[in-house]
Amino acid sequence: MEISTFDNPDMAYKEFKENPEMYSLLLTDMRMPNMNGYELINKVKAIRPEIKTILISAYDITQDEITRNLNPNIKLDGLICKPIALERLREIIIDVLK
């Protein structure tokens, strides 16, 4: 398994757009510069609807907020509240990818 990391959502989206079949999971933070996690998920799912997505946030997020911010028919495969232990993060990723 190969992992790509980005500290800029615009760069992550650009890479994904150029190589969408290389990726099986998008793990994104909610708050980022220039683009939030919902926006990145919407853009990525527009290209590849079947990709698995996990959103991470330090804030409580309600299902109503998710529904308001994600395009229709898009669902999250995981929602993680920070802080999270590395082992628990690993378990969630493995479970989502099954």
C-alpha positions as CSV (number, residue, x, y, z in Angstrom):
1,M,0.0,0.0,0.0
2,E,1.3,3.4,-1.0
3,I,0.4,6.6,0.9
4,S,0.5,10.1,-0.4
5,T,0.3,13.1,1.9
6,F,-0.4,16.7,1.2
7,D,-0.4,19.8,3.3
8,N,-2.3,21.7,0.7
9,P,-5.8,20.7,-0.4
10,D,-5.4,22.3,-3.8
11,M,-2.3,20.2,-4.5
12,A,-4.0,17.1,-3.2
13,Y,-6.9,17.7,-5.6
14,K,-4.6,18.4,-8.5
15,E,-2.8,15.1,-7.9
16,F,-6.0,13.2,-7.5
17,K,-7.5,14.7,-10.7
18,E,-4.4,13.6,-12.7
19,N,-4.3,10.1,-11.2
20,P,-7.7,9.2,-9.8
21,E,-7.3,5.4,-10.1
22,M,-4.2,5.5,-7.9
23,Y,-6.3,6.2,-4.8
24,S,-8.7,4.1,-2.8
25,L,-9.2,6.4,0.2
26,L,-9.4,10.1,0.9
27,L,-8.6,11.0,4.5
28,T,-9.1,14.7,4.9
29,D,-9.2,17.2,7.7
30,M,-12.3,19.5,8.0
31,R,-10.4,22.8,8.3
32,M,-7.7,23.5,5.7
33,P,-6.5,26.6,3.9
34,N,-8.3,27.6,0.7
35,M,-10.7,24.6,0.8
36,N,-12.5,22.7,3.6
37,G,-12.9,19.0,3.8
38,Y,-16.5,19.0,2.4
39,E,-15.3,20.9,-0.6
40,L,-12.4,18.5,-1.3
41,I,-14.7,15.4,-0.8
42,N,-17.3,16.9,-3.2
43,K,-14.6,17.5,-5.9
44,V,-13.0,14.1,-5.5
45,K,-16.3,12.3,-5.5
46,A,-17.3,14.2,-8.7
47,I,-14.4,12.5,-10.4
48,R,-14.6,9.1,-8.7
49,P,-17.8,8.5,-6.8
50,E,-16.8,5.1,-5.4
51,I,-13.7,6.3,-3.6
52,K,-13.9,5.8,0.2
53,T,-13.8,9.0,2.3
54,I,-13.0,9.8,5.9
55,L,-13.4,13.3,7.4
56,I,-11.5,14.3,10.5
57,S,-12.5,17.2,12.7
58,A,-11.7,18.7,16.1
59,Y,-15.3,19.9,16.2
60,D,-18.6,18.0,16.7
61,I,-20.2,17.5,13.4
62,T,-23.9,16.6,13.0
63,Q,-25.5,14.6,10.3
64,D,-27.5,17.7,9.3
65,E,-24.3,19.6,8.8
66,I,-22.9,16.8,6.7
67,T,-26.1,16.7,4.6
68,R,-26.0,20.5,4.0
69,N,-22.3,20.5,2.9
70,L,-22.0,17.3,0.8
71,N,-23.5,17.0,-2.6
72,P,-26.6,14.8,-2.9
73,N,-25.9,11.1,-2.9
74,I,-22.4,11.5,-1.3
75,K,-21.9,9.8,2.0
76,L,-18.9,9.6,4.3
77,D,-17.4,6.3,5.0
78,G,-16.0,7.5,8.3
79,L,-16.1,10.5,10.6
80,I,-13.3,10.9,13.1
81,C,-13.2,13.4,16.0
82,K,-9.8,14.6,17.2
83,P,-7.8,13.8,19.1
84,I,-7.5,10.2,18.0
85,A,-4.9,7.5,18.9
86,L,-2.8,6.3,16.0
87,E,-3.9,2.7,16.6
88,R,-7.6,3.7,16.5
89,L,-7.0,5.6,13.3
90,R,-5.4,2.6,11.8
91,E,-8.4,0.4,12.8
92,I,-10.9,2.8,11.2
93,I,-8.9,3.0,7.9
94,I,-8.6,-0.8,7.7
95,D,-12.3,-1.2,8.4
96,V,-13.3,1.4,5.8
97,L,-11.1,-0.2,3.1
98,K,-12.6,-3.7,3.7
